[in-house]
């Protein structure tokens, strides 16, 4: 087996827990359907979505002061299509977009051969975008919905299987337990629909986020190419100096991959500077690493602005949605049942979960009321303002 083929196997090794969980869900639901057949039937997620949509559009208009588009589309993908969708949410430029699509399609199909081919085709792109495949696909079983380009996607794989599995696990008598589980199922769909409807109103923020993420990815591709072109002596010296895992000499790609993942700013700067990298304005370099890769300092400096912009906008988007969901669904019995039946928690515990974006939105809402949401979309906060909402309010008052 060649080095690229081994790397393809390693990729699925990193996703093995998630793939095992997906397989377990698929097998559990077969048994659940057999036992529930003729006794219990859950309404299809498309039907529930259709029923709750008009009310939530109205509630968003009342609470956020923003109209939801009338031309939104809804799709309800199964597992493979969900994984392909995640590739569309990796914001690569036109030169890399098709590569990302092929990579995520190969991961969705668990096609080792194709992944090895893609590595050979463009090793730098693989180093950058394979991390997204691991990160995004590992969250599929906990992500109920997605929004992208005028379409709301609801996770049929999870939403249509969880209620059957949960009811089946609770055991007989199914009929008497059905009402509570069905209410929780409805609550989960309500939450997902509401969250993605809110995200659909944030189009300006989506665009800023997309452009910032594309810049970050382009810079990471540049770094990957620099590291792949380093001579063996420099790679060995840096690997030893940075105390990286020892790799045999007949695995030259693995040596450079390890070095890339270590020096990638997402890892290296955050390890060096800590979470405050999101408000940092100055970068210094270890002289020995700087001497070996003179371009690195400039790459790190250029990376700071778009990563901070991406972080700020994404945090604001999630915070707006989290705060609105909490307020709109606080008295909804189906949502309460979702939290207890599906999540093993309650509304009080859900409410106190810390979130920088939600805390920021709440602080601004206490001053501006329903104007908050239009303001955040019109004038996004930066990372310093997220940590200190008064700075944001001061900016608005100028």
N, C-alpha and C positions, 0 to 999 in steps of 0.2 A: 504494500500500500504506500502511495506517495505522500509527501508532506501535506499537499492541499487536501487530499482525501481524508487524512487524519484530522485536519482542522475542521472539515465538514462534520465528521463524527463528533468532534469535541463540541461543536455548536449545538447539536442535538443532545449531547450530554448535559449541557448547561440548561437545556429546556426540558430535561427528562421528568422533573417533578411535575411541571405543568402538563406535559403530554400524558403522563400517567393519570393525572387528575381528570383530564378531558376524557380519557378512555374509561375511567371509573364512572364518570357521570353518564356516559353513553350506555354502559352495561347496567348500571343501577336503574336507569329509566325503563329499560326493557322489562325487567322484573316488576317494577312498579306498575307499568301499563297493564301487564298480564293480570295482576292482582286487583287493580282498580276497575278493570273493564266491566261494563254493565252495572257498576255501582256508583261511580263518581266520574264526572267529566268537567274539566276546567275550560272556561271560555278562552277562545283564541286571543293572543295578545293584540292582533289587528283589530278585533272587535272592541276590546276594552279601550284601546288607544282612540278609536273613532268616537267612543262614548264620552271620554274625559276631555277631549281636545277643545271643544267650544268653551267649556267652563274655565279651563286653564288659560286660554287666550284672553278671556275676560279678566281673570284674576291678575295676570301679568300686566294688562293695561291699567288696572286699578292700582296695583302696588308699585310697579316700576314706572308707570307713566309712559310706557312704550308700546307701540302697536306691533303685534306679531304678523309677519307676512302671510298673506292668503295663498301664496303660491308655493309654500313648502311642500316637499315630497317626503313620504315615509317609506323606508325599506326595512325588512326584517330578516337579515342574513343569518345563515347557518355558519358553522365553524370555519370552513375553508374560506368562504367569502369574507368573513370577519377578519381573518388574517391578511387577506389581500387588501382589505380596506385600511388596515393599519399602515400598510406601505404607502397609501395615498396621504396619510397624515404625517409622513416623514417629508419635511419640506426641503426637497433637493431642487437644484436649478435644472434647466432644460437638458444640460449635458449629462446629468446623473439620474434624472427621474426614471428613465426606462430601466436602468440598471437596478434601481431600488424596487421597481415593480417585479422584475424577474427574480430578484432575491427573495422577496416576500412570497411570491408565488411558489418558489422552490421550497421555502420553509413550510408553507401551508400544505404542500404535497409530500413533505418529508423526503425530498429528492436529494440525497447526498451527492450524486453524480453531477447534477446541475449546479449545486453550490460550489463544488470543486472547480467546475468549468468557469464559473463567474469569478472565483478567486484568481484563476490564471488570466482571465480576460482583463481584469482591472483590480490589482491587489490593493491599491490605495483606497478605492471606493469600498471594497469589501471590508477593510479595517474600520472605516468610518461607519458604514451603514449596518454591519452585522450587529453592532452594539444596540442599535434601535430594534432590530428583530428580536433580540433577547429581552430587551426592556419592555417593549410594547406587547409582545405576544405572551409574556409571562403574566400580564394583567388581564387577559381576556376573560377569565372566569370571574373577575370581580368588577368588570366594566359592563354596565347595563346598556349604555347608549353612547352614541357619537354624533357629532354634527360636522358636516363638511359640504361647502358649496351648495347651500340651499336644500340639502337632503338630511333628514334625521334618520339615523340607523339605530334600531333597537335590537338587542342581542337575543335573537330567537333561541340560540343554542342553550343559553342559561335560563332565560325567563320562562321558556316553555317546559323546561325539565325540572327545575328546582321545586316547584310546588308539588309535583307528583312524587318526587323523591322524599321530600319532607313529610308529606302525608303518609306515604308508605312506611317510612321509618317510625312514625308515631304509632303505627299498628292499628288493628281493629279496636273498636268499630269505626270504620272510615267515615260513615255517614255523619256521625255526631261530631267528628273532628274536622270535617270538611269546611264548615263555615268559617272557622278561625283561620285556617290555612289559606282558604280562597280569598279572604279579606286581606291577609298579608301579601298574597300574590298580586292582588289589585293595587295595594299600596306601593309595592315595588315598581310596578308599571307606571303608576301616577308619578312617583318620584323621578323616574327616568324620563318620562315625557316632559314633565315640567322643567327639569334641568336642561334638556336639549332645546326646548322652546326658548328658554332664556339665552342659551348660547347662540341661538339663531338671530337674536336681536343685536349681537355684539360684532357685526360684520366689520366695522372699522378696526376693532381690536384684533380680530382674526387676521386681517391684512398686515397689520404692524407685526404681529407675532410671526406670521409666515415669512415676511421679509427678513426679520432678525434671525430666525432659525436657519434660513437659507445662507445668510452670511456666515453664521457659526459653522455650518456644515462645509462650506467652501474653504474656510480657514483650516478646518480639521483635515480636509483632503490635501491641502497644500502641505501641512505638517507630515501627513502620512507619506507623501511622495519624497519629501526631504529625507525622512528616516530610511525609507526603502533604498535610497540611492547612496547611503553612507557606506564607506568601505568597511570590511570585516574587522580590521584592527580597531577602528573607532567604535564600532558596535560592541565589540568585546570589552573595550575599556569602559564604556558607559554602563554596560550591563553589570560589570564588576563594581564600579564606583557607586551605582545606584542600588546595589545589592539585590539584583533581580534573580529570579530562579535560574539555575544553571540549565543550559540547553545544549545538546550535542552539536558539534560543528556541522554535521550533515543535515541540520534543520535550520538553514539560513533565514527562511521566512519567519519561522517561529521566534528566532532571536530578535528580529526587527519588529515583529508584532508585539512582543513583550515590551520592547522599548517604547513603541508608539503608545500602547495603553498606559504606560507609566508616565510618559511626558505629555500625553494629551491634557490640555488645560483643564478639562472637566475633572480629571483626577489630580494632576500635579499641583495646580494652583489652589484648588480647594483644600488639598492636603496641607499645603504650605501656609496658606493664609486663613483657612477656615471659612465658615459660612459668611463672614464679612466680605468675602470676595465680591459679593453682590453690591456692595457700596464702595468698594476699593477703587482708587484712581491711579495707583502707582504700583509698578511691578519691578522687582529686582530679581536678578538671576544668580545662581551659584556660578562663580567664575569658571570652574572646570567644565561644567555643562555648557556654559555660554561659549567657551573657547572651542569646544567640540562641534557645537551647532550654533554658529553665529546668528543665524536667522531667527532663532527661537524667541529671543526677547521681543523682537518686532511682532512676531505672531501672537504672543501672549498679550501685548499691548492692544493689538487690533481686535483680539477676541473679547476683551473686557466689555466694550460698549454694546455690541449686539447681544452678548449673553445676558447682560444686565437688563437690556430692553426686553428681551424674550421673557426673562424671569418676571419682570415687573408686570408686563401685560398679561401673561398667563395667570399669575397670582391674582391679579385684579379680576379677570374673567371668572376664575373659579370662586373667588370670594363673593362676587356679586350673586352668582348662582346659589352658593351655599347659604348666604344670608336670606335670599328670597325664598328658597325652599323651606327653611326653618320657620319663616313667618307665615307663608301661605299654607303650609301643611300642619301647622302646630295643633290644630283642632281636628284634623282628619283621622277618623278612627281606623281606616284602612292603613294609613301610614304608621299609626301607632302599632297596629298588629304586625305590619312588616318588620318593624324594629324588634319586636319581641320574638316573633315566630321565626324570622329568617336571619336576623342579626344577633339575637341573644342579648339585646340591650333594651333601653327604654328612652323616651324622649328627653328626659332630664340629662342622661348621660350623653346622648347625641348632641344636645344643645351646648354642653360645656366643652366639647372637643375643640382643641386649639387649632386655629388656622389664621395665619397672618392676613390673608386676603379677606376672610370673613370679619376679622377684628377691625381691619381698616374700613371695610364697607359700613360696619355698624357705627364706628366713630364718626364717619362722614354723614351717615343717615341721621344721627342724633342732632346734627347741625342743619342739614339741608332738606331732610325729609325725602319725599318722592323725587325731588330734583336730582338726588344723589346719582341715580343710575345713568341718566342722560349725561351728567357732568363727567362721570368716570369714562364713558364711551367717547365723549367729545374731547376731553382733556385727560389722557391716561396718566396715572401716577408714575413716578420713577421709584427705584428701589429704596432710596432714603425716605421718601414720602410714605411708602408702605409701612415702614418701621415707625414713622412718626407722622400720623395723619394730620397733625396741626400744621406741619410744613405744607401739606397739600392744600389745606383750607386757607392758609396764608397766601398761597399762590393764586387761588381762585379769587381772593379778595383784592388782589393788586389791580 
